[in-house]
């Protein structure tokens, strides 16, 4: 498998007043095309930071992040935005939907920045909502939806520009166990369609659904193992 | 981001906080309305004043000779004739028309009317464009001393609503005397300058009026320079003539320190009013009055305009304030948009579009409110309502500029947010 994303000796510092906090301390990791990877580890181990670096939301303090072989350090802020728009779909723990938009309008948001013609957006958004099983709720606003439904809208939004990489940061963290399981199964089936999926989760049952598990501790990869096989 | 998306997003965001948006718009409305109303009102008032001042033309030089200089009715007549001839002979002067004005009344049967009698010479007709007798004729050289009258359009209409006035006899009451006058002509309507109608006059031969009113007759001479450029030279020549004519009186008057002579323009104009008992004459150059007036109007426009512009500035600061609040409130939204692919300029443009919509809306409403208040002001002040294109452009352009200027900082701040930190913002 060709690596879709590759991290080489990645260090990430966060400024903390006068000093800084080192969240990642030299991580090497490659995510193959079509792979389903889970990143797990205790709080503060650097899981989310790793995901943000893979998703071109952050730049590393040291080391390289390569997306399809392209060093992200060579891209401008706007080029990173375009990369996120076209090739990466994010799913967050807090869903991060815009409260004043309906479900389908939220799903259509990435297409606004892809300059998709307004007439084509609705159809594509509705198709994405159908994929996550929410066709009936296209005109509901987030506050009219349950947590699981909101997360499905967020997944539809992540899918709508047909990205290569799907990144999910604790996607079940705000959901009850059963709903969480449904969401995980959704990721499993999306992976089954050929998508590359990376999930960050501290729940072992969730991580166990991935092909490969990477365990972080104190900003370093502590252990890597195959899961489902 | 497409322009349509920008506008839709901006409108949706503003619709979410209607009251806040409305108050921001109001700030701009007040500012723009103040600017537009100021410009429009000043333009109207200026147009009126200029028309009034320039009614006699820019080449006009007004000479006032005060009654103290004249000893008797006979002397007045002699002086008027001599002075007119001498002034007309002065260099750069093309025409001199003496005018005397008296309040009096005119009656016909039971109808009576108070009005101004103008004692003029035949040349009076040449001072104005489009001024000619509609019926009969104007005053002629041979009318000197004759009791004949030419009626202004309003007077003719009021006293002779049905009949032809020419040939009729009116009774003129003037200086305690009742004198019959024969109507020889009716003038064309001249309309009004501001709230002053020019059609309420009865024109009589100057010598006739002077004979009736006696020596204490304030006489005005209106001189015209050969062209606009030689007005100053003509005025100087006229002063020379006047100084020679009134040498004796001038010498007396010059002994008193408050006397003002030989000054032209507004100084003489106003000084003459104050010191008329001492000054035998004053010379006023129309052009100088207009220039002085324009100068003061420019200053006034600048001062009022600055005050109005400051209110627009305050409106702009209000927008900046509200946009900064909006950026902070929507930090997470900005993070979300960035995460799904918004570039910095998309975020910046989104917030700029909001500020622009507020300002343009405020600008257009302000233009309407400004014009409305200028119109009301013109009704109140009885000056013409002047709508000019440029204040509209200035207002809308300026409010757009305010939107861009004061919206830029919050918008750029929004666009510089770090997506991850923005997403974490509670």
Interface residues (C-beta under 8 A of the other chain):
Chain A: X52 X55 X57 X58 X77 X78 X81 X82 X84 X85 X86 X90 X92 X96 X97 X98 X100 X109 X110 X112 X113 X114 X115 X118 X157 X161
Chain B: X1 X2 X4 X5 X12 X16 X332 X333 X335 X336 X337 X338 X339 X340 X341 X342 X343 X344 X345 X346 X419 X420 X423
